[in-house]
Amino acid sequence: MRAITWRTVPLAQRSAAIGELLAQGSAFHMCFAEDAGAGIELAYLFSGRDGGLCGLRSPLAGALEASTLVDDLPALHWDEREIQDMFGVRLRGHPDPRPLLLPDSYAGAPPLAPQAPVAAREPWRGHSLHQHGTVQVPVGPVHAGIIESGHFLFTTMGETILQLDARLFWKHRGVEANIAGRGIPEAIRVVERTCGSCSASHQEAFAEAVEAIAGAEVPAGTRAWRTAILELERIYNHLNDLGQLATGVALHVLAQQGLRLKERALRLQEEAFGHRYLFGAIRPGQVRAPKDLARLLAGLRRLHADSAGWADRLFANAGFRDRLAGTGQVPREVALSLGAVGPAARASGIASDVRADLPYAMYHQLAIVPETASGGDALARAEVRRRELLAAFDIAVAMLESGSRESSPQGLDAALSGAAAALVESPRGADGQFLRLRQGKVQRWHLRSASFANWPLIMVASADNPIGDFPLINKSFELCYACCDR
């Protein structure tokens, strides 16, 4: 459970306050805006070395504008652009003030600040290098494959990518506005559908925030089964991601074997919990029990053995290793600067994992050691996933054997009021949510998913690579579009 210690700082003192937190070893997690009744405030959330959450709040006085802090904390890049779109707050001096979420045709008031004045908006224009010998190659937003919408503008010299500019958010659904005013049971149904691939992680983060507001202690048996469900989600995602990498290097037999293993994992989940993507599995204070625990455990053990054998064959393939080695590198200092999370961060040598740094559910008893690599390339990202995949089977089995569905803690059905944040380690990295309830209704909910944090890394990873390698680089991150199109 994560209550937040807030400190109010004037706008002009934000830079110094953030610098102080970073110097103390605190880690940045999210920035968002909120109108809690006294006007719009900018909020910055960090975790300290002591495992607690601390936040800075800066009220906007009068004009809806403030200076950008991207130079102090580059990871704020997209967060600030989102605030500009959704709240109409102008961040002066931002290096890329283009719209992030809203379409060019949008002409109304800011979606999350309808009282703010309607401001003139510049259309989105792609950034490209214009010099002799360069070629601009636009790709998307409609693609030949069955994938979601994303526009990629490559500037190339011959076959080499000099610069990549990406535009996502083509199907932004306004979830944060839609969820406002909903009660907890209805709200979590929206939260879990934000993204199918990260549904259990989203459910857990929302439940943890509600439980923190309620001051409720969830029984150990319930937390154990939740932990198992979260590791099941990690298993099928990592099987998918490694299988997609096999597709990217044209190892079609190994690719289909990997995707078949993923399908087996999804069918196990549907049989045990009633939904392939684990919808409805986690609720505040509760967890859905497996329908047949013995059958689930037996199926997981068989899947574990088959997945380990398949991963051995995949990584023993010289073509697979040669194509991934050196492709799409992200240096450690760049990953740190841009706030990389999950396997993408750990593949660049950053030993950061919410399960170890800020344990939740039953992870405090598991002594998670983050799986890291030093290459920062597609091969390193694949190797981190492989190790996490095999470890996830062991964790899931152990937690299923020790867990139980116990009585729900008291107080969760009351008309709760208060605010809290939660962080969980989704298959792609840190999934952060902020929640404010008033009389049991959602007043403000904000999601900063791992994909939102990591998409800017793909632009860095693509530079100086052949344009034909972009699909492989993209698959090595395997980020969600839906988590951004929230």
C-alpha positions, 0 to 999 in steps of 0.5 A: 500500500502506498500513501504519499507524503506530499510537499507543496513547493512554488513553481519557481522552486520545483527545479531545486526540489526535484534536484534535491530528491534526485541527489538523495537517490529518489526515483521519478515515477510520474508527473500529472496535473490535477484540479483537486478543488482549489485550481490546477496543480502540477504533481511530481511523484517519486519513490525514496530509498526507504520504500516510501512515496513522496510527491511535490505539488505546485499550484498554478496561480492565475495563468495556466503556464509554468516553465518546463523541467525537461532539462532537469529531468528528461523523463518528463518529456511526454508527461509535460506534453500530455499535461499541455494537451489535457489541461491546457497548461503551457510549459514554457521552453519545452523542446517539443511543444507539439500535441501528443494526444489530441488530434489536429482536428480537436478544437474544444476546451482541454478534456480534463480542464473544461473551464480552461480557455480554448487555446489555438493549437498548432498541427503536428508536423514531423521532425526530419533532417533536411540535407543533401542525400537524405530521404524521408520515409513515412510509415503508418499510421495504417500498417500492412500487419494486424497491429495498432496505429502508429506513424513513424517518420524515418530520415535515412541516408541510404539504408541508415536511419539518421533520425526517427520521429514517431506519432502515436495516440491515434485512437486515444479513448479519453479513459481518464475523463471517462472514469471520473465519477464512477464508483470503485466496482465500475471504475476497475472494469474500465481500468482492466480494459485499458490494455489487454496485455497488462490487464492484471497489472492495471487491476493490481495497481488500482486495487492497491491504491484503493486499499491504501486509501481504505487503510486495509490489510489484505490477507497473505493468502489473497496476496499470494494468489494475486502474485501468481496471477501477475506472474502468469501475465508475465509468462504469456507476455514474455512468450509472446515477445520472444516469439515475435522476435523469432518472427522478426528474424524469419525463424518461422518454425520457432516463432510458431512454436513460441506463439503456440506456447503463449496460446497454451498459457492463455487457455490455462488462464481462461480455464482457471480464472474465466478469462484469457487475459485475466479480466476480473481476476483482482479486485480491491481486497479480493482475488478470483480463486482458480477453478481447479488448482491441481489442474492449473499447477499440472498445466503450468509445470508442463508449460514450464518444461516445454517453454524452457526447451523452446527457449534453449533452441531459440537462443542456441540458433546462431542466426537469432543471436547474430541478428539481435546482437548490436541491434537497437542499442540503448546506452545505460546513461541514455536509459537512465536519463529518459527514465527507462523501465522494465526489461528495456532498462535492465538490458542496459544494466539498470537494476530496477524492478518494482518487485524488488525496489517497492515490494507489493503483494507477496514479493517482499518474501520472494527476495526478487533480484532484478535480471540485468544485462549490459549490452543494451541491444535487442539480444540483451532485452531478449535474454532478460525476458528469457530469464524472467520467463523461467523465473516467473514459472517458479514464482507462480507455482510457489504462490499458487501452492501457498495462496488461498482466498481468504475473507476480504478486509473490512472497510472497502465498501465504505464511501472512501475518500482520499488519495494514494498511488500504486506501482507494480512491475508489469511485463514491460516495467513499472506501471504507476497509477494515482487515484483520488476518491471522494465519497467512493467515486473516482475524482482523478485517476492517472495511469503512466504505463511502462509503454508510455515511459519506454516509447521514446527509447525506440527513437534512440535505439533506431538511430544508426541502424539499417531501416530494415532492422526497425521492425526487429528493434520495435519487437525487441521492446514490444510495447503497447499502443493501447496503454498510450491510447488510454 
